[in-house]
Amino acid sequence: MDAVSEKIARAKGRRKTSVTLDEGPLNEAKALGLNVSDVCNAALSQAVRTAARAQWIEDNREAFAAQAAWQEENPNPFAGFGDGPFAGAE
């Protein structure tokens, strides 16, 4: 990457790094004209979102269990009110 390209990348909030990829898929990606950096960035972003969601669920597992227990002990007092005279009629 030349100095100008590096400055542009930094201005976009990007940073140069080194990644080791399998040769076969890399060659196929280049043959197809794919921007490998963009593909890697998209895959990394998705992996981060997935891991962050899993971590959030784990961090809040006790709160989810407490809420589920509370709902078991305190059923919805309005359950059944929305049924009306035409409930189930199709």
Biopython code that builds the backbone (N, CA, C, O; Angstrom):
import numpy as np
from Bio.PDB.StructureBuilder import StructureBuilder

atoms = [
    (1, "MET", "N", (0.859, -1.170, 0.000)),
    (1, "MET", "CA", (0.000, 0.000, 0.000)),
    (1, "MET", "C", (0.903, 1.229, 0.000)),
    (1, "MET", "O", (1.796, 1.346, 0.839)),
    (2, "ASP", "N", (0.674, 2.144, -0.937)),
    (2, "ASP", "CA", (1.503, 3.348, -0.981)),
    (2, "ASP", "C", (1.041, 4.345, 0.080)),
    (2, "ASP", "O", (0.012, 4.140, 0.724)),
    (3, "ALA", "N", (1.791, 5.404, 0.258)),
    (3, "ALA", "CA", (1.525, 6.370, 1.332)),
    (3, "ALA", "C", (0.155, 7.025, 1.181)),
    (3, "ALA", "O", (-0.537, 7.239, 2.176)),
    (4, "VAL", "N", (-0.244, 7.346, -0.047)),
    (4, "VAL", "CA", (-1.538, 7.997, -0.268)),
    (4, "VAL", "C", (-2.678, 7.036, 0.080)),
    (4, "VAL", "O", (-3.632, 7.420, 0.756)),
    (5, "SER", "N", (-2.576, 5.792, -0.381)),
    (5, "SER", "CA", (-3.618, 4.804, -0.078)),
    (5, "SER", "C", (-3.728, 4.562, 1.412)),
    (5, "SER", "O", (-4.826, 4.389, 1.942)),
    (6, "GLU", "N", (-2.597, 4.551, 2.085)),
    (6, "GLU", "CA", (-2.601, 4.335, 3.529)),
    (6, "GLU", "C", (-3.284, 5.497, 4.248)),
    (6, "GLU", "O", (-4.026, 5.275, 5.204)),
    (7, "LYS", "N", (-3.048, 6.718, 3.807)),
    (7, "LYS", "CA", (-3.690, 7.882, 4.412)),
    (7, "LYS", "C", (-5.205, 7.826, 4.196)),
    (7, "LYS", "O", (-5.972, 8.158, 5.100)),
    (8, "ILE", "N", (-5.631, 7.412, 3.018)),
    (8, "ILE", "CA", (-7.061, 7.310, 2.720)),
    (8, "ILE", "C", (-7.695, 6.245, 3.606)),
    (8, "ILE", "O", (-8.776, 6.456, 4.156)),
    (9, "ALA", "N", (-7.029, 5.107, 3.746)),
    (9, "ALA", "CA", (-7.555, 4.027, 4.584)),
    (9, "ALA", "C", (-7.689, 4.483, 6.031)),
    (9, "ALA", "O", (-8.694, 4.188, 6.679)),
    (10, "ARG", "N", (-6.714, 5.183, 6.536)),
    (10, "ARG", "CA", (-6.777, 5.681, 7.915)),
    (10, "ARG", "C", (-7.902, 6.683, 8.091)),
    (10, "ARG", "O", (-8.565, 6.710, 9.128)),
    (11, "ALA", "N", (-8.118, 7.514, 7.066)),
    (11, "ALA", "CA", (-9.186, 8.508, 7.130)),
    (11, "ALA", "C", (-10.553, 7.814, 7.188)),
    (11, "ALA", "O", (-11.500, 8.371, 7.745)),
    (12, "LYS", "N", (-10.664, 6.631, 6.633)),
    (12, "LYS", "CA", (-11.909, 5.875, 6.654)),
    (12, "LYS", "C", (-12.029, 5.023, 7.916)),
    (12, "LYS", "O", (-12.986, 4.261, 8.055)),
    (13, "GLY", "N", (-11.078, 5.142, 8.831)),
    (13, "GLY", "CA", (-11.131, 4.350, 10.052)),
    (13, "GLY", "C", (-10.640, 2.935, 9.846)),
    (13, "GLY", "O", (-11.018, 2.030, 10.590)),
    (14, "ARG", "N", (-9.817, 2.736, 8.863)),
    (14, "ARG", "CA", (-9.285, 1.406, 8.579)),
    (14, "ARG", "C", (-7.828, 1.356, 8.982)),
    (14, "ARG", "O", (-7.146, 2.379, 9.042)),
    (15, "ARG", "N", (-7.358, 0.144, 9.257)),
    (15, "ARG", "CA", (-5.972, -0.022, 9.657)),
    (15, "ARG", "C", (-5.393, -1.228, 8.945)),
    (15, "ARG", "O", (-6.042, -2.268, 8.836)),
    (16, "LYS", "N", (-4.183, -1.088, 8.467)),
    (16, "LYS", "CA", (-3.495, -2.171, 7.777)),
    (16, "LYS", "C", (-3.097, -3.237, 8.791)),
    (16, "LYS", "O", (-2.598, -2.930, 9.873)),
    (17, "THR", "N", (-3.326, -4.499, 8.419)),
    (17, "THR", "CA", (-2.949, -5.621, 9.276)),
    (17, "THR", "C", (-2.529, -6.791, 8.401)),
    (17, "THR", "O", (-2.687, -6.744, 7.181)),
    (18, "SER", "N", (-2.013, -7.805, 8.999)),
    (18, "SER", "CA", (-1.580, -8.980, 8.260)),
    (18, "SER", "C", (-2.501, -10.141, 8.596)),
    (18, "SER", "O", (-2.752, -10.422, 9.768)),
    (19, "VAL", "N", (-3.005, -10.817, 7.568)),
    (19, "VAL", "CA", (-3.897, -11.953, 7.739)),
    (19, "VAL", "C", (-3.370, -13.092, 6.880)),
    (19, "VAL", "O", (-2.966, -12.875, 5.738)),
    (20, "THR", "N", (-3.373, -14.291, 7.417)),
    (20, "THR", "CA", (-2.942, -15.456, 6.652)),
    (20, "THR", "C", (-4.184, -16.207, 6.189)),
    (20, "THR", "O", (-5.016, -16.604, 7.005)),
    (21, "LEU", "N", (-4.308, -16.400, 4.881)),
    (21, "LEU", "CA", (-5.485, -17.045, 4.297)),
    (21, "LEU", "C", (-5.068, -18.281, 3.516)),
    (21, "LEU", "O", (-3.933, -18.379, 3.051)),
    (22, "ASP", "N", (-5.989, -19.219, 3.374)),
    (22, "ASP", "CA", (-5.717, -20.394, 2.551)),
    (22, "ASP", "C", (-5.567, -19.963, 1.104)),
    (22, "ASP", "O", (-6.307, -19.112, 0.610)),
    (23, "GLU", "N", (-4.604, -20.559, 0.444)),
    (23, "GLU", "CA", (-4.237, -20.139, -0.917)),
    (23, "GLU", "C", (-5.360, -20.360, -1.931)),
    (23, "GLU", "O", (-5.600, -19.499, -2.777)),
    (24, "GLY", "N", (-6.046, -21.493, -1.859)),
    (24, "GLY", "CA", (-7.102, -21.800, -2.838)),
    (24, "GLY", "C", (-8.198, -20.756, -2.879)),
    (24, "GLY", "O", (-8.439, -20.160, -3.929)),
    (25, "PRO", "N", (-8.873, -20.520, -1.753)),
    (25, "PRO", "CA", (-9.939, -19.519, -1.763)),
    (25, "PRO", "C", (-9.435, -18.112, -2.096)),
    (25, "PRO", "O", (-10.140, -17.330, -2.733)),
    (26, "LEU", "N", (-8.222, -17.799, -1.666)),
    (26, "LEU", "CA", (-7.659, -16.481, -1.970)),
    (26, "LEU", "C", (-7.486, -16.313, -3.472)),
    (26, "LEU", "O", (-7.845, -15.274, -4.026)),
    (27, "ASN", "N", (-6.940, -17.326, -4.133)),
    (27, "ASN", "CA", (-6.756, -17.263, -5.590)),
    (27, "ASN", "C", (-8.101, -17.164, -6.310)),
    (27, "ASN", "O", (-8.238, -16.410, -7.273)),
    (28, "GLU", "N", (-9.095, -17.928, -5.839)),
    (28, "GLU", "CA", (-10.423, -17.881, -6.458)),
    (28, "GLU", "C", (-11.059, -16.503, -6.275)),
    (28, "GLU", "O", (-11.675, -15.969, -7.197)),
    (29, "ALA", "N", (-10.905, -15.935, -5.086)),
    (29, "ALA", "CA", (-11.466, -14.608, -4.820)),
    (29, "ALA", "C", (-10.849, -13.570, -5.748)),
    (29, "ALA", "O", (-11.551, -12.737, -6.320)),
    (30, "LYS", "N", (-9.536, -13.629, -5.889)),
    (30, "LYS", "CA", (-8.869, -12.665, -6.776)),
    (30, "LYS", "C", (-9.299, -12.873, -8.217)),
    (30, "LYS", "O", (-9.497, -11.902, -8.947)),
    (31, "ALA", "N", (-9.449, -14.139, -8.647)),
    (31, "ALA", "CA", (-9.879, -14.430, -10.019)),
    (31, "ALA", "C", (-11.290, -13.908, -10.273)),
    (31, "ALA", "O", (-11.627, -13.522, -11.392)),
    (32, "LEU", "N", (-12.102, -13.899, -9.236)),
    (32, "LEU", "CA", (-13.474, -13.403, -9.368)),
    (32, "LEU", "C", (-13.577, -11.891, -9.187)),
    (32, "LEU", "O", (-14.656, -11.313, -9.316)),
    (33, "GLY", "N", (-12.461, -11.269, -8.892)),
    (33, "GLY", "CA", (-12.441, -9.821, -8.738)),
    (33, "GLY", "C", (-12.977, -9.339, -7.396)),
    (33, "GLY", "O", (-13.353, -8.176, -7.254)),
    (34, "LEU", "N", (-13.010, -10.226, -6.422)),
    (34, "LEU", "CA", (-13.495, -9.820, -5.101)),
    (34, "LEU", "C", (-12.445, -8.987, -4.380)),
    (34, "LEU", "O", (-11.246, -9.233, -4.517)),
    (35, "ASN", "N", (-12.891, -8.017, -3.625)),
    (35, "ASN", "CA", (-12.001, -7.225, -2.791)),
    (35, "ASN", "C", (-11.820, -8.014, -1.498)),
    (35, "ASN", "O", (-12.709, -8.038, -0.647)),
    (36, "VAL", "N", (-10.676, -8.653, -1.358)),
    (36, "VAL", "CA", (-10.422, -9.546, -0.229)),
    (36, "VAL", "C", (-10.493, -8.791, 1.096)),
    (36, "VAL", "O", (-10.991, -9.330, 2.084)),
    (37, "SER", "N", (-10.013, -7.579, 1.130)),
    (37, "SER", "CA", (-10.083, -6.788, 2.365)),
    (37, "SER", "C", (-11.527, -6.552, 2.781)),
    (37, "SER", "O", (-11.863, -6.669, 3.959)),
    (38, "ASP", "N", (-12.384, -6.218, 1.818)),
    (38, "ASP", "CA", (-13.790, -5.978, 2.140)),
    (38, "ASP", "C", (-14.477, -7.256, 2.598)),
    (38, "ASP", "O", (-15.287, -7.227, 3.525)),
    (39, "VAL", "N", (-14.160, -8.380, 1.955)),
    (39, "VAL", "CA", (-14.749, -9.659, 2.344)),
    (39, "VAL", "C", (-14.309, -10.025, 3.756)),
    (39, "VAL", "O", (-15.131, -10.432, 4.578)),
    (40, "CYS", "N", (-13.019, -9.883, 4.038)),
    (40, "CYS", "CA", (-12.507, -10.177, 5.382)),
    (40, "CYS", "C", (-13.140, -9.249, 6.418)),
    (40, "CYS", "O", (-13.500, -9.692, 7.508)),
    (41, "ASN", "N", (-13.276, -7.988, 6.089)),
    (41, "ASN", "CA", (-13.874, -7.016, 7.005)),
    (41, "ASN", "C", (-15.329, -7.374, 7.301)),
    (41, "ASN", "O", (-15.766, -7.307, 8.450)),
    (42, "ALA", "N", (-16.076, -7.755, 6.266)),
    (42, "ALA", "CA", (-17.479, -8.133, 6.461)),
    (42, "ALA", "C", (-17.587, -9.390, 7.329)),
    (42, "ALA", "O", (-18.430, -9.461, 8.223)),
    (43, "ALA", "N", (-16.732, -10.376, 7.061)),
    (43, "ALA", "CA", (-16.760, -11.614, 7.847)),
    (43, "ALA", "C", (-16.371, -11.340, 9.297)),
    (43, "ALA", "O", (-16.982, -11.888, 10.214)),
    (44, "LEU", "N", (-15.374, -10.509, 9.511)),
    (44, "LEU", "CA", (-14.949, -10.170, 10.863)),
    (44, "LEU", "C", (-16.054, -9.418, 11.602)),
    (44, "LEU", "O", (-16.312, -9.689, 12.775)),
    (45, "SER", "N", (-16.699, -8.488, 10.929)),
    (45, "SER", "CA", (-17.799, -7.730, 11.545)),
    (45, "SER", "C", (-18.924, -8.668, 11.969)),
    (45, "SER", "O", (-19.474, -8.522, 13.061)),
    (46, "GLN", "N", (-19.270, -9.626, 11.116)),
    (46, "GLN", "CA", (-20.323, -10.585, 11.443)),
    (46, "GLN", "C", (-19.909, -11.461, 12.623)),
    (46, "GLN", "O", (-20.718, -11.728, 13.512)),
    (47, "ALA", "N", (-18.661, -11.906, 12.635)),
    (47, "ALA", "CA", (-18.175, -12.740, 13.733)),
    (47, "ALA", "C", (-18.199, -11.965, 15.047)),
    (47, "ALA", "O", (-18.531, -12.527, 16.090)),
    (48, "VAL", "N", (-17.854, -10.691, 15.006)),
    (48, "VAL", "CA", (-17.879, -9.859, 16.214)),
    (48, "VAL", "C", (-19.311, -9.689, 16.709)),
    (48, "VAL", "O", (-19.564, -9.796, 17.909)),
    (49, "ARG", "N", (-20.257, -9.422, 15.797)),
    (49, "ARG", "CA", (-21.664, -9.282, 16.196)),
    (49, "ARG", "C", (-22.181, -10.574, 16.834)),
    (49, "ARG", "O", (-22.865, -10.539, 17.857)),
    (50, "THR", "N", (-21.849, -11.707, 16.223)),
    (50, "THR", "CA", (-22.295, -13.001, 16.740)),
    (50, "THR", "C", (-21.709, -13.266, 18.126)),
    (50, "THR", "O", (-22.426, -13.686, 19.034)),
    (51, "ALA", "N", (-20.419, -13.025, 18.289)),
    (51, "ALA", "CA", (-19.757, -13.259, 19.579)),
    (51, "ALA", "C", (-20.271, -12.293, 20.643)),
    (51, "ALA", "O", (-20.456, -12.688, 21.795)),
    (52, "ALA", "N", (-20.502, -11.033, 20.274)),
    (52, "ALA", "CA", (-21.005, -10.046, 21.228)),
    (52, "ALA", "C", (-22.412, -10.418, 21.687)),
    (52, "ALA", "O", (-22.738, -10.275, 22.866)),
    (53, "ARG", "N", (-23.243, -10.892, 20.766)),
    (53, "ARG", "CA", (-24.609, -11.317, 21.130)),
    (53, "ARG", "C", (-24.556, -12.512, 22.073)),
    (53, "ARG", "O", (-25.275, -12.547, 23.072)),
    (54, "ALA", "N", (-23.718, -13.483, 21.766)),
    (54, "ALA", "CA", (-23.584, -14.659, 22.630)),
    (54, "ALA", "C", (-23.085, -14.252, 24.016)),
    (54, "ALA", "O", (-23.541, -14.789, 25.026)),
    (55, "GLN", "N", (-22.160, -13.316, 24.062)),
    (55, "GLN", "CA", (-21.636, -12.849, 25.348)),
    (55, "GLN", "C", (-22.712, -12.115, 26.134)),
    (55, "GLN", "O", (-22.818, -12.286, 27.348)),
    (56, "TRP", "N", (-23.517, -11.293, 25.448)),
    (56, "TRP", "CA", (-24.591, -10.560, 26.103)),
    (56, "TRP", "C", (-25.616, -11.534, 26.691)),
    (56, "TRP", "O", (-26.081, -11.351, 27.816)),
    (57, "ILE", "N", (-25.962, -12.558, 25.927)),
    (57, "ILE", "CA", (-26.911, -13.563, 26.421)),
    (57, "ILE", "C", (-26.344, -14.254, 27.659)),
    (57, "ILE", "O", (-27.053, -14.438, 28.648)),
    (58, "GLU", "N", (-25.080, -14.632, 27.606)),
    (58, "GLU", "CA", (-24.442, -15.294, 28.753)),
    (58, "GLU", "C", (-24.389, -14.357, 29.954)),
    (58, "GLU", "O", (-24.678, -14.772, 31.076)),
    (59, "ASP", "N", (-24.025, -13.106, 29.730)),
    (59, "ASP", "CA", (-23.935, -12.126, 30.814)),
    (59, "ASP", "C", (-25.291, -11.889, 31.485)),
    (59, "ASP", "O", (-25.348, -11.547, 32.666)),
    (60, "ASN", "N", (-26.374, -12.069, 30.737)),
    (60, "ASN", "CA", (-27.711, -11.779, 31.248)),
    (60, "ASN", "C", (-28.536, -13.039, 31.531)),
    (60, "ASN", "O", (-29.740, -12.953, 31.773)),
    (61, "ARG", "N", (-27.897, -14.192, 31.501)),
    (61, "ARG", "CA", (-28.601, -15.458, 31.694)),
    (61, "ARG", "C", (-29.390, -15.490, 33.017)),
    (61, "ARG", "O", (-30.530, -15.954, 33.045)),
    (62, "GLU", "N", (-28.795, -15.004, 34.094)),
    (62, "GLU", "CA", (-29.476, -15.006, 35.387)),
    (62, "GLU", "C", (-30.716, -14.109, 35.366)),
    (62, "GLU", "O", (-31.748, -14.465, 35.935)),
    (63, "ALA", "N", (-30.620, -12.971, 34.724)),
    (63, "ALA", "CA", (-31.768, -12.062, 34.636)),
    (63, "ALA", "C", (-32.893, -12.695, 33.820)),
    (63, "ALA", "O", (-34.065, -12.552, 34.169)),
    (64, "PHE", "N", (-32.549, -13.390, 32.740)),
    (64, "PHE", "CA", (-33.574, -14.066, 31.936)),
    (64, "PHE", "C", (-34.267, -15.151, 32.757)),
    (64, "PHE", "O", (-35.487, -15.304, 32.694)),
    (65, "ALA", "N", (-33.485, -15.896, 33.522)),
    (65, "ALA", "CA", (-34.054, -16.960, 34.351)),
    (65, "ALA", "C", (-34.956, -16.371, 35.435)),
    (65, "ALA", "O", (-36.022, -16.916, 35.719)),
    (66, "ALA", "N", (-34.533, -15.267, 36.037)),
    (66, "ALA", "CA", (-35.341, -14.624, 37.071)),
    (66, "ALA", "C", (-36.659, -14.116, 36.492)),
    (66, "ALA", "O", (-37.709, -14.251, 37.120)),
    (67, "GLN", "N", (-36.606, -13.536, 35.304)),
    (67, "GLN", "CA", (-37.832, -13.043, 34.680)),
    (67, "GLN", "C", (-38.768, -14.192, 34.323)),
    (67, "GLN", "O", (-39.980, -14.092, 34.520)),
    (68, "ALA", "N", (-38.218, -15.268, 33.805)),
    (68, "ALA", "CA", (-39.041, -16.432, 33.460)),
    (68, "ALA", "C", (-39.707, -17.002, 34.710)),
    (68, "ALA", "O", (-40.881, -17.370, 34.678)),
    (69, "ALA", "N", (-38.957, -17.074, 35.812)),
    (69, "ALA", "CA", (-39.522, -17.574, 37.069)),
    (69, "ALA", "C", (-40.630, -16.650, 37.567)),
    (69, "ALA", "O", (-41.670, -17.120, 38.029)),
    (70, "TRP", "N", (-40.413, -15.340, 37.476)),
    (70, "TRP", "CA", (-41.432, -14.377, 37.907)),
    (70, "TRP", "C", (-42.703, -14.539, 37.078)),
    (70, "TRP", "O", (-43.809, -14.503, 37.617)),
    (71, "GLN", "N", (-42.543, -14.719, 35.763)),
    (71, "GLN", "CA", (-43.714, -14.871, 34.897)),
    (71, "GLN", "C", (-44.466, -16.165, 35.190)),
    (71, "GLN", "O", (-45.690, -16.217, 35.068)),
    (72, "GLU", "N", (-43.742, -17.200, 35.573)),
    (72, "GLU", "CA", (-44.393, -18.453, 35.966)),
    (72, "GLU", "C", (-45.240, -18.246, 37.221)),
    (72, "GLU", "O", (-46.347, -18.772, 37.331)),
    (73, "GLU", "N", (-44.708, -17.482, 38.149)),
    (73, "GLU", "CA", (-45.407, -17.241, 39.419)),
    (73, "GLU", "C", (-46.497, -16.179, 39.295)),
    (73, "GLU", "O", (-47.417, -16.145, 40.112)),
    (74, "ASN", "N", (-46.409, -15.321, 38.297)),
    (74, "ASN", "CA", (-47.340, -14.207, 38.120)),
    (74, "ASN", "C", (-47.901, -14.219, 36.707)),
    (74, "ASN", "O", (-47.459, -13.438, 35.864)),
    (75, "PRO", "N", (-48.853, -15.079, 36.437)),
    (75, "PRO", "CA", (-49.381, -15.160, 35.068)),
    (75, "PRO", "C", (-50.025, -13.840, 34.634)),
    (75, "PRO", "O", (-50.438, -13.030, 35.464)),
    (76, "ASN", "N", (-50.098, -13.652, 33.359)),
    (76, "ASN", "CA", (-50.666, -12.438, 32.784)),
    (76, "ASN", "C", (-52.148, -12.333, 33.152)),
    (76, "ASN", "O", (-52.932, -13.205, 32.778)),
    (77, "PRO", "N", (-52.546, -11.281, 33.877)),
    (77, "PRO", "CA", (-53.952, -11.159, 34.283)),
    (77, "PRO", "C", (-54.886, -10.868, 33.108)),
    (77, "PRO", "O", (-56.103, -11.002, 33.237)),
    (78, "PHE", "N", (-54.340, -10.479, 31.991)),
    (78, "PHE", "CA", (-55.159, -10.163, 30.820)),
    (78, "PHE", "C", (-55.204, -11.306, 29.810)),
    (78, "PHE", "O", (-55.769, -11.157, 28.727)),
    (79, "ALA", "N", (-54.624, -12.423, 30.154)),
    (79, "ALA", "CA", (-54.637, -13.566, 29.241)),
    (79, "ALA", "C", (-56.085, -13.959, 28.962)),
    (79, "ALA", "O", (-56.879, -14.116, 29.889)),
    (80, "GLY", "N", (-56.420, -14.114, 27.710)),
    (80, "GLY", "CA", (-57.767, -14.520, 27.334)),
    (80, "GLY", "C", (-58.695, -13.373, 27.009)),
    (80, "GLY", "O", (-59.731, -13.585, 26.378)),
    (81, "PHE", "N", (-58.352, -12.145, 27.425)),
    (81, "PHE", "CA", (-59.233, -11.007, 27.143)),
    (81, "PHE", "C", (-59.297, -10.678, 25.663)),
    (81, "PHE", "O", (-60.303, -10.148, 25.192)),
    (82, "GLY", "N", (-58.254, -10.978, 24.930)),
    (82, "GLY", "CA", (-58.234, -10.647, 23.504)),
    (82, "GLY", "C", (-58.917, -11.684, 22.644)),
    (82, "GLY", "O", (-59.004, -11.518, 21.427)),
    (83, "ASP", "N", (-59.406, -12.757, 23.258)),
    (83, "ASP", "CA", (-60.013, -13.824, 22.462)),
    (83, "ASP", "C", (-61.299, -13.362, 21.782)),
    (83, "ASP", "O", (-61.471, -13.577, 20.582)),
    (84, "GLY", "N", (-62.192, -12.739, 22.521)),
    (84, "GLY", "CA", (-63.429, -12.214, 21.953)),
    (84, "GLY", "C", (-64.316, -13.319, 21.395)),
    (84, "GLY", "O", (-63.955, -14.496, 21.423)),
    (85, "PRO", "N", (-65.484, -12.923, 20.888)),
    (85, "PRO", "CA", (-66.457, -13.904, 20.404)),
    (85, "PRO", "C", (-66.048, -14.608, 19.112)),
    (85, "PRO", "O", (-66.591, -15.660, 18.775)),
    (86, "PHE", "N", (-65.085, -14.022, 18.387)),
    (86, "PHE", "CA", (-64.701, -14.611, 17.104)),
    (86, "PHE", "C", (-63.355, -15.303, 17.152)),
    (86, "PHE", "O", (-62.790, -15.618, 16.105)),
    (87, "ALA", "N", (-62.827, -15.548, 18.343)),
    (87, "ALA", "CA", (-61.519, -16.189, 18.484)),
    (87, "ALA", "C", (-61.578, -17.576, 17.858)),
    (87, "ALA", "O", (-62.469, -18.373, 18.153)),
    (88, "GLY", "N", (-60.629, -17.840, 17.003)),
    (88, "GLY", "CA", (-60.529, -19.157, 16.374)),
    (88, "GLY", "C", (-61.434, -19.323, 15.172)),
    (88, "GLY", "O", (-61.323, -20.328, 14.471)),
    (89, "ALA", "N", (-62.339, -18.367, 14.896)),
    (89, "ALA", "CA", (-63.226, -18.478, 13.744)),
    (89, "ALA", "C", (-62.469, -18.112, 12.476)),
    (89, "ALA", "O", (-61.867, -17.044, 12.375)),
    (90, "GLU", "N", (-62.514, -19.006, 11.533)),
    (90, "GLU", "CA", (-61.826, -18.750, 10.252)),
    (90, "GLU", "C", (-62.616, -19.179, 9.086)),
    (90, "GLU", "O", (-62.170, -19.028, 7.948)),
]
sb = StructureBuilder()
sb.init_structure("model")
sb.init_model(0)
sb.init_chain("A")
sb.init_seg("    ")
for serial, (resi, resn, name, xyz) in enumerate(atoms, 1):
    if name == "N":
        sb.init_residue(resn, " ", resi, " ")
    sb.init_atom(name, np.array(xyz, "f"), 0.0, 1.0, " ", f" {name:<3s}", serial, name[0])
structure = sb.get_structure()
